[in-house]
Amino acid sequence: MKLRRPDVSPSLAISCIALFVSLGGTSVAAINYARNAGAVDGKSAVASSATLDKAAGKLVATASKGTSKGRIPAKFIAGIPGTSTFGAAIGVEDNATGAPIALGGADGIGTLTATCVDQNAKPGIEDPQTTLTFNNTTGIAINMAKRVGTGDAAVLVHQPNTVQTLTIKGSNTFTFHIQNRNVDLLVDGVVRQDGNGSPVANCTFWGTIIKVG
């Protein structure tokens, strides 16, 4: 039996081509949908721990844990101060200076540390004294004002790769106000020294660091 080839009209050929094109377009659309699933306006989100360079042009997810859980970190919002806190307590070493404790700081400006020393030379009797040290890590001179309690502020130029200190012999408050170009850093803290004149004494620190700019 001889098979007859079906006649293909021009209209049928065009219809088939249109069908194949439409099916192909559907496949491409499905691939693009899968690729961009979860994106908003074609932009995917980065984690809240991402750097500013990595986050550029993308959405930012809220923090999944920590004190900022459910919030977008301030570093991603222009003009919003970045705030952090510090808190530490260390025991006084009899007739010795304790190791420095890092309290905080800010990238591109410097770091703040504290040491607790026994200023009473009599063995077994401790008298705590705190020294706060701010290290200028910018590589350039920056402006600084520092104060203990309600005393007069020392206003100075803080040279690069050097330190500025505050010494607190009793319990008191302290501030550092530092300016580097368009960035201001304000450190507002408290030192409490317990056990003066006893065999066991300690130094406690707490406060807030605010970075603007």
Beta strands, then each sheet from edge to edge (+ up, - down):
strand 1: 45-46
strand 2: 59-60
strand 3: 82-91
strand 4: 101-106
strand 5: 110-118
strand 6: 128-136
strand 7: 142-148
strand 8: 154-158
strand 9: 163-168
strand 10: 172-180
strand 11: 183-194
strand 12: 202-212
sheet 1: 1+ 2+
sheet 2: 3+ 12- 11+ 10- 7+ 8-
sheet 3: 4+ 5- 6+ 9-
end
